[in-house]
Amino acid sequence: MNDISAIIVVKDNPPHILKTISSIEDFVNEIIIADIGINNSLIPKFQKNKKIKIIKINKDIPYVEVIREDLKKYSSCSHILFLDPDEIISEALKNKLKSLYQKYSYLQIPRKNLIFGKYIRHSRWWPDYQVRLFKRDSVVWPTEIHKQPIVKGDGYMIEPEEQYAIIHHNYESIDQYLEKAIRYAKSEALSLPSFSLGEALKKALSEFVSRYFADEGYKDGMHGFVLAFLQMFYYILVYIYYWEKKKYQDEDQKNLQNIIQQFFREALFSVNHWQNKMNLHSYGEKLKRKFINKLLK
C-alpha cells in the first residue's frame, strides 16, 4: 500500500463524499476525516470503513485553510493527500500519482470544475492547479482564506489533461454558491484592517474583466458570464460586510457619487476595449466603441 494519508474536511452531508472516499480507498493507507459538523447519518457509514479515522474538531471552521496545517499531525504516513468532499480521483490520475509521488516533494494536479451542470474550460477554472499530494514537511498551509500553500523542494506539475485531473463537483446550484460566498465574504471582511468602497469596486471590476474577457470566460457561454459576474459580486459582498463591521458608517455623499461614477465609467471603457480586442463585434461597431472610449478618457 502507498505511504499516503488522505485528509478530508467534512461538514453536514456532502452528496459526493462516499464517492470521494471510494475513489481513494485502494490508493491510500489511511483516510482521516476532520469532523466539523458531520450529519449523524454519515457516522455509521464511516465507521464501517477500517481505513477511516474520524477527528472531531470542536470549534467553528469558516473555511478549510484554518485547520489544514494542523490536521497534518494526525497522519501516520510520509505523504499527505488533501481532498475536498466533492473531489474524486480517477483511475488514470491514481496511476499517474503512484508513478510520481515518491520522486518529488509535492505534485501540482489539474482540477476539472463541474459548475451548474457544466465542465468549465475557461475563466481560470481550468486547469486550476492544486497542490494536493506532498511530503508532509514540504508544504505549509497558511490560515488565510484562498491562500496558496508555501512549498519547498522539487515539485512536479502534471500535464493539463482531463484524464489526469481531479474531478471537482463544484457549485451545483446558485444557492450553494451564494451560501459559500456569504460565509467566505464575512470571514474575509472580519480579517481586513481597512477596506474602502473604491478598492472593492476596483477589485470587483478587475475580477469580471479578467475572467470574462482576458481569460476567455465568454467561450463558456452563459455559464461564463454568470460565474464572472458572481466572482465580481463577491468583492462587493466583502465590502458590504466590512461596512457592517464598521457599524454602517456613512460615506461622504459627494465622494460616494464620484466613486460610483468612476466605477461605471471604467466598466464601460473596459468592456468596449476588450470586446474590440477580442473581435466580438463588427468593424463598424468597433469604430463606434473606440470613439466612445476616447470620450470616456
N, C-alpha and C positions, 0 to 999 in steps of 0.2 A: 504493500500500500504506500502511496505517496506520502511524504513527510509534510503534510499540509493541514493546517487548521482553518476551517471555514468559519467566519463570523458574520452573523446576520442580526440586525436590529429589527425587532418586530413589535408592532403596536396593533391593537384591535384584531381584526381577522382578514388580513390581506388575501385577495382572491387567488393569487398565484403562488402563495408561499409553499404549498405542498409540491407543486411542480418545480419550484426553485430548489427545494431540498432533494427531490428525486433526481434532478439533473446533475447533482454533485456527489451523491451517496457513494458511487463507486470510484470517485476521484480523490476524496479527502479522507484523512484519518479520523477526524472528529468534526462535529458541527456544533458550534457554540451559538445558542440563541440568547440574545440580550432582550429580556422581557421588560419593555417599558409600558406595559399595559395591555397584555395579550388577552384576547377574548377567552373565557374559561373553556369554551368548546374545543379550543385548539390544544390545550394542555395534554389531555389523554392521548391525542394523536402523536404529539411529540414524544411522550414518554414511552411509546411502543418502539421507538427507534433507538437502538442501543448506541448509536453514534452521537446522538443529540445530548448536549449538556445545557440546561436552562440556567441562566444567570439573571436573577431578579434585580432590576435597577430601581431603587426606591427614591427617585427624585424626578422632577419634571424635566423632560428632554424635548426641547422645541425643535431640534434638528440633530442629525446623527453625528455631525462633526464634534459636538460637545463631548461625546464619550468614545469615539473611535480609538483614540490613542490609549485610553485607559483600558479598553477591552482586550488589548494585546496580552495583558498579564494573565488572562485566563487560558491562553493557548498553551499546548504542550509540545507543539511541533516547531521546526526550524523556519517554516514558511507559513505565511498567512494569506488567505483569500477572503477579501471583503466582498460581500454581495448585499444588495438590497432585496427585500422580499418580493419584488416584482421583476427580478432579473433571472434569466435562465441561460445556462451554459450548454451549448450544443455539443454533439459528439465530436465534430470536426475541431471545434475550439479546444475541447478537453485533450484531444490527441496532440494538438499544437502545444498546449501548455505543458503537457508531460515531457515533450521533447526539449523544452526551453527553460523551465523554471529553475533547474539546478545550475544552469550555466550563467545566470545573470542575477544581479541584486534585486531588480524589480522589472516587471513587464507592464508596458502600456498597451491596453487592449481596446480595440474599437468597440463602439456600442451602437446598436441598431435601435433607434427610438420609435416605438409604435405609439402614436398620439392621435386621439379621437378617431381610432379605427384605421389609421393610415401610417405607412412607413415614411417618415420624413427624411428626405435626402439632402436638404439644403439648410440654409439659415443657421449654421453652426450646430445643427442637430446630428450631423454626420460628418466625419467619423466619430466625433465626440469621445476622444481618447480618455481612458480612465486608468489610473494606477491602482490595480486591484490585487495582483499576486506578487508577493515580495518576501525577501528575507526579513525576519521580524525586526532586526535592528537597522535596516536600510531605509526605512520610511518613518517619518514623524508626521502626525496629523495635527495641524493647528485646530483650535477650538472655534475659530471664527467661521461664520456661515459662508459657504461657497468657496472657501479657500482650498487651493490645491496643496497636496502633501509635499513636505520637504524630503527630497530623496538624496541618496549618496550611493556611490558605487557605479557599476556598469548596468545600464538599462537597455532594454530592447523594445522597439516599437513594432508590434505585429502589423503586417500589411493590412491595409483597409479593404478587406474583402468580406462580404456578408457572411460567408461560411465561418469566418474566424471572429465574428462579432458577438458580444454579449447581447442577448435578445432582451430588450427592456420594454416591458409593458408599462409605459409611462402613462401620462394622463389619459383616462378613458372617458372622462366627461368634463364639462365646463365646471360643474360644481366641485369636482375633485381638484381641478387646477386652482380655483379660487380659494378653496379651503387651505391648500398648502401655501398659496401666495400670501394669504392673510397671516398665517402663522409665521412665515419667514419674515414678512414685512414688519410685523410687530417686534420680533426679536432684533432685526437689524436696526430699527428705529431706536430701540432702547440702548443699543450699544454705541450710538453716534453721539459724540460730544457736541457737534454742531452740524446743521444741515439747512440750507436755505431753499426757498421755493425755486429760485433761479437755477441752483445746482441740480435740483430734482428734475426740472423740466429739460435741462440740457442733457442729463443722463438719459432721460426717457426718450427724447428725440434721437439721440445717438443710437440707442438700442434699436429703435424701429428702423431707422435708415440703414444701419449696418446689417441688420438681419434680413430685412425685406429686399434691399437693393444690392449692397456690396456683397453679401453672402447668398444672394440669389434665392431668397425665400419665395419670391413671386413664381418661381418654377414649380412650387408645391401647391399652386392654385389658392383656393380659399383657405385651406389649412395654413399655408404660408403667411397669408395676410393676418388671419386671426391670431396665430401664435406670435407674430411680430408685434401686433397691437397689444396683446396681453402682456408680453415682456416689457413693452413700453409703459403700460399702465402700472406695472409692479413698482417702478421708482416713484411714481406719483403717490402710490399707496404708502410707500415707506415715508414719504414726506408728510402725508396726512396723519400717520401715527406719530411721527415726530412732533407735529403740530399739537396733537392731543397731549403728548408727554409734556409739552411746554405750556399746558393749561390754556390752549386755544388763543394764544397771543395774537392780537390783531396786527395786520400789516399796514404800513402807511399807504393810503388809498392811491396816491399818485404813483408810488413805486410799484404797487400791485398792478396797476393798469399798464405800466411800462413793461413789466416782466411778461404779462400775458401777451401784449402786442408783439414783443420781441420773439416769443415762442412761436406764434403763428406765422410771423414773418419768416423766421428761419425754417419753419416746417415747409412752407410753400416753396421757398428758394431751394431747399434740399430735394424735395420731390421733383420739381421741374428739372433740376440739374441731373439727377440720377435717371429719370425717365428718358431724357435726351441721351445721356451717356450709354444707357443700355439699349438704345434704339427701340424703345417701346411705343413710339409714335411716328406718324408720317412726317415727311420733310417739312411740310407747311406748319404742322403743329409744333415741330421742334423749333422752328424760327420764332413762332409766337411765344413759346415758353422762354426762349433765350431773351427775347425783348422784355418780357415780364421780369425776368431775373435782373436785367440791367436796371430796371426801375426800382426793384427791391433793394439793390445795393445802395 
